[in-house]
Amino acid sequence: MPDISWSLLPSILRALLVLALLLATPVGALGLWYQTQGPMRLIAYVALAAAVLAALVLAVTGKVGSGWLVALAAAAAFAWWWTGILPSNDRVWAPDVEHGVTATINGDEVTLHNVRDFRWTSENDAIEHWEDRRYRLDQITGVDLFSSVWSNPAIAHTLVGFSFADGQRVVFSAEIRREKGEAFSEIGGFFKQFELVLIAADERDIVRLRTNERRETVSLFPIDLTPELRRALFLSFTTLGNELAREPRFYQTITTNCTTVIFRLARVIEPGVGFDWRILLSGYLPGYLYEQELIETDLPLAEVERRALITPLGQAAGDAPDYSERIRVR
């Protein structure tokens, strides 16, 4: 093969530098946007623009090596600053995510602290109430997966509920932990804008909010698990809640969201569970569960999904005390 002339090396390095700047600059700009404000944001953008412009000028004027040094120095400074942005449990949180669930375990008895039991009067307003509740692991009678689609059918929020022999039900939901007055942003979720919180709530709170107030497309799929796996899955949620109370984590739109958290918990109790693209495009998660035979497979998937829809049932139930029973009527 013919040798590549060394005279082409500066041109190659120049092209690579320009490409790196084109790819990295928008990412850095977004990171600065979501992590700075006021005068600091202006200063940060001026510094970023100066570094990019200097690197480009040096590259164009033939000083490619110096251009790379400037770009790498800017990248190192950004990385140093970025790694210093740490998650926290000490902020002024929005009321619905003010408390993450924690647990105290004594044999088969589990006490969940900060179970949310709001009575929603609109999509954004509620009569607030948090309480401790006790459950027995040997009395878990069922596990349900709730899938809630609010816009794009490919993306759904997933929640996991547990039923008990004494009639109690509790739902776990991994959610963004918004600060007071803050709104959710998919893009912000890539840039450390939100912490992750595990909410435990009454069905008439967290499911009814979605069926009645937000009017989302909510489906309920009973999950076929052995008593041992039900217990292990419940305990995996309590472990996560306690861990987040000790060591907060950031929510991440792709890698640490409601569905990927559930998948990781499932792998703890069943290491052989395989990864699938539908775990990321969570609106299609029922198809994955169907193939894994974790939901009913006696009917075609389309019919299973049709029968799983509970939004009309939830709206008809309103705020009735037997809301949970009514959304299970087929």
C-alpha positions in Angstrom: 0.0 0.0 0.0 1.3 3.5 -0.8 2.5 5.6 2.1 0.3 8.5 3.1 2.4 11.7 2.7 3.3 13.3 6.1 2.4 16.6 4.4 -1.3 15.6 4.8 -1.0 15.3 8.5 -1.6 19.0 9.4 -4.7 19.0 7.1 -6.0 15.9 8.8 -5.4 17.3 12.3 -7.0 20.5 11.3 -10.1 18.7 9.9 -10.3 16.6 13.1 -10.1 19.7 15.3 -12.8 21.5 13.4 -15.0 18.4 13.6 -14.3 18.0 17.4 -15.3 21.7 17.9 -18.4 21.3 15.9 -19.5 18.3 18.0 -18.4 19.4 21.4 -19.4 23.1 21.4 -23.2 22.6 21.3 -22.9 20.0 24.0 -20.8 22.3 26.2 -23.2 25.2 25.5 -26.2 23.1 26.6 -24.3 22.1 29.8 -23.6 25.7 30.6 -27.2 26.7 29.9 -28.6 24.2 32.3 -26.0 24.7 35.1 -25.5 28.4 35.1 -27.6 31.5 35.3 -27.4 35.3 35.4 -23.9 36.9 35.1 -22.2 33.5 35.5 -23.9 32.2 32.4 -22.7 35.2 30.4 -19.2 34.8 31.6 -19.2 31.1 30.8 -20.5 31.7 27.3 -17.9 34.3 26.6 -15.1 32.0 27.8 -16.5 29.1 25.7 -16.7 31.4 22.6 -13.2 32.7 23.2 -11.7 29.2 23.5 -13.5 27.9 20.4 -12.6 31.0 18.3 -8.9 30.9 19.5 -8.7 27.2 18.5 -10.2 27.8 15.1 -7.9 30.8 14.4 -4.8 28.9 15.3 -5.9 26.0 13.2 -6.6 28.1 10.1 -3.4 30.1 10.4 -1.3 26.9 10.4 -0.8 26.5 14.2 -2.8 23.3 14.4 -0.9 21.9 17.4 -1.5 25.1 19.4 -5.2 24.9 18.4 -5.4 21.4 19.8 -3.8 22.5 23.0 -6.3 25.3 23.5 -9.2 23.0 22.7 -7.9 20.3 25.1 -7.3 22.9 27.8 -10.9 24.1 27.5 -12.2 20.6 27.5 -10.2 19.8 30.7 -11.5 22.9 32.4 -15.1 22.1 31.5 -14.6 18.5 32.7 -13.2 19.7 36.0 -16.1 22.0 36.5 -18.6 19.4 35.4 -17.4 16.7 37.8 -17.8 19.2 40.6 -21.6 19.4 40.0 -22.9 16.9 42.6 -26.4 15.7 43.4 -28.1 16.8 46.6 -31.1 15.9 48.8 -31.1 19.4 50.3 -33.1 21.7 48.0 -36.5 23.4 48.0 -38.4 20.6 46.3 -41.8 20.7 44.5 -44.5 19.4 46.9 -45.1 16.1 45.1 -41.5 15.0 45.2 -40.6 16.6 48.5 -40.0 13.2 50.2 -38.4 10.1 48.8 -39.5 6.8 50.3 -37.3 5.0 52.9 -37.9 1.8 54.7 -37.3 0.0 58.0 -37.3 -3.7 57.8 -38.0 -6.1 60.7 -38.3 -9.7 59.5 -41.3 -9.9 57.2 -42.7 -6.5 58.4 -41.7 -3.5 56.3 -42.5 0.1 57.4 -42.4 2.5 54.5 -41.7 6.1 55.5 -43.1 9.0 53.5 -45.8 7.2 51.5 -47.6 9.9 49.4 -51.4 10.0 49.7 -52.3 13.3 47.9 -55.9 14.1 46.9 -55.5 15.9 43.6 -57.9 18.7 42.9 -56.2 19.6 39.5 -53.2 18.6 37.5 -51.0 20.8 39.7 -52.8 21.2 43.0 -53.5 18.7 45.7 -54.4 18.3 49.4 -51.0 17.1 50.6 -50.5 14.2 53.0 -47.5 11.9 53.7 -47.6 9.0 56.1 -45.9 5.8 57.3 -47.4 2.5 56.3 -46.7 -1.1 57.3 -46.7 -4.1 55.0 -45.9 -7.8 55.3 -43.7 -9.4 52.7 -45.3 -12.7 53.2 -48.7 -11.1 52.3 -47.9 -9.8 48.8 -50.6 -11.2 46.5 -49.7 -9.4 43.3 -47.5 -7.2 41.3 -48.7 -4.7 38.6 -46.9 -2.6 36.0 -48.6 0.7 35.1 -47.6 2.3 31.8 -48.6 5.9 31.3 -48.2 7.7 28.0 -48.7 11.4 27.9 -47.6 12.5 24.4 -45.3 10.4 22.2 -46.6 6.7 22.2 -43.0 5.5 22.1 -42.3 7.0 25.6 -44.2 6.0 28.7 -43.7 6.5 32.4 -43.6 3.1 34.2 -44.7 2.4 37.7 -44.7 -0.8 39.7 -47.5 -1.6 42.2 -47.8 -4.2 44.9 -51.1 -5.7 46.3 -51.4 -7.3 49.8 -53.8 -9.8 51.4 -55.1 -7.1 53.8 -56.3 -5.0 50.8 -53.4 -2.5 50.9 -51.7 -1.4 47.7 -48.6 0.7 47.1 -47.0 2.0 43.9 -43.3 2.8 43.4 -42.3 5.4 40.9 -38.8 6.5 40.0 -39.2 10.2 39.1 -37.3 13.4 38.4 -37.0 15.4 41.6 -38.0 18.9 40.5 -37.2 22.0 42.6 -40.1 24.2 43.5 -41.3 26.1 40.4 -39.2 23.9 38.1 -40.6 22.1 35.0 -39.5 18.9 33.4 -37.1 19.0 30.4 -36.0 16.0 28.5 -32.9 17.9 27.4 -32.2 19.1 30.9 -32.3 15.5 32.0 -29.0 14.9 30.0 -27.3 17.7 31.9 -27.7 17.1 35.6 -30.7 19.4 35.9 -32.6 16.9 38.1 -32.0 14.5 40.9 -33.6 11.0 41.0 -36.3 10.3 43.6 -38.2 7.1 44.4 -41.8 7.9 45.3 -44.1 5.4 47.1 -47.7 6.4 46.8 -51.3 5.2 47.2 -52.9 4.2 43.9 -55.7 6.7 44.3 -53.0 9.3 44.3 -50.4 8.4 41.8 -52.5 6.5 39.3 -55.6 8.6 39.5 -53.4 11.7 38.9 -52.5 10.3 35.5 -55.9 8.9 34.5 -58.1 11.7 35.8 -56.2 15.0 36.1 -53.5 14.6 33.5 -55.8 12.4 31.3 -52.9 10.3 30.1 -53.2 6.9 28.4 -52.7 4.6 31.4 -52.5 0.8 31.2 -52.3 -1.9 33.9 -50.5 -5.2 33.3 -50.5 -7.8 36.1 -47.0 -9.3 36.3 -46.6 -13.1 36.7 -44.0 -13.6 39.4 -43.4 -16.2 42.0 -43.9 -15.2 45.7 -40.1 -15.2 46.1 -39.6 -12.8 43.2 -42.4 -10.6 44.4 -40.7 -10.3 47.8 -37.3 -9.7 46.2 -38.6 -7.0 43.9 -40.4 -5.2 46.7 -37.2 -5.3 48.8 -35.2 -4.0 45.8 -37.3 -0.9 45.8 -36.8 -0.4 49.6 -33.1 -0.8 49.1 -33.1 1.8 46.3 -35.1 4.3 48.4 -32.7 3.9 51.4 -29.7 4.3 49.0 -31.0 7.5 47.5 -31.6 8.9 50.9 -28.0 8.3 51.8 -26.4 9.0 48.4 -28.4 11.2 46.0 -28.1 10.5 42.3 -28.9 12.5 39.2 -31.7 11.6 36.9 -30.5 10.9 33.3 -33.0 10.9 30.4 -31.5 7.8 28.8 -29.5 5.8 31.4 -31.3 6.6 34.7 -35.0 7.0 34.1 -38.1 5.3 35.4 -37.8 2.3 33.1 -34.1 1.7 33.2 -34.3 1.9 37.0 -36.9 -0.9 37.0 -34.8 -2.9 34.6 -31.8 -2.7 36.9 -33.8 -3.8 39.8 -35.2 -6.7 37.9 -31.6 -7.8 37.0 -30.8 -7.8 40.7 -33.4 -10.5 41.3 -33.0 -12.2 37.9 -29.5 -11.6 36.4 -30.4 -13.4 33.2 -33.0 -10.8 32.1 -31.7 -9.5 28.8 -31.5 -5.9 27.6 -33.9 -4.8 24.9 -34.4 -1.6 22.9 -38.0 -1.4 24.3 -36.6 -0.7 27.7 -35.4 2.7 26.3 -38.5 3.2 24.1 -40.7 2.4 27.1 -44.0 2.8 25.2 -43.2 -0.5 23.6 -42.3 -2.2 26.9 -45.5 -4.4 27.0 -44.3 -6.2 23.9 -41.1 -7.1 25.7 -42.9 -8.3 28.8 -45.2 -10.3 26.5 -42.2 -12.0 24.8 -40.8 -12.7 28.3 -44.1 -14.2 29.3 -44.3 -11.9 32.3 -47.8 -10.7 31.3 -50.7 -12.8 30.1 -50.0 -14.4 26.7 -53.3 -16.3 26.1 -54.5 -13.5 23.8 -52.7 -11.6 21.0 -50.6 -8.8 22.2 -52.8 -6.2 20.7 -55.8 -7.6 22.6 -53.8 -7.8 25.8 -52.9 -4.1 25.4 -56.5 -3.1 24.7 -57.7 -4.9 27.8 -55.0 -3.3 29.9 -56.2 0.3 29.2 -57.6 1.7 32.4 -58.0 5.5 31.7 -61.7 5.3 31.0 -62.2 3.2 34.1 -60.2 5.6 36.2 -62.2 8.6 35.0 -65.5 6.8 35.7 -64.3 5.9 39.2 -63.4 9.5 40.0 -62.2 9.9 43.6 -64.2 6.9 44.8 -62.7 5.1 47.8 -62.7 1.8 45.8 -60.8 3.4 42.9 -58.3 0.6 42.8 -61.1 -2.1 42.5 -62.8 -0.2 39.8 -59.8 0.2 37.5 -59.5 -3.6 37.6 -63.0 -4.4 36.4 -62.8 -5.9 32.9 
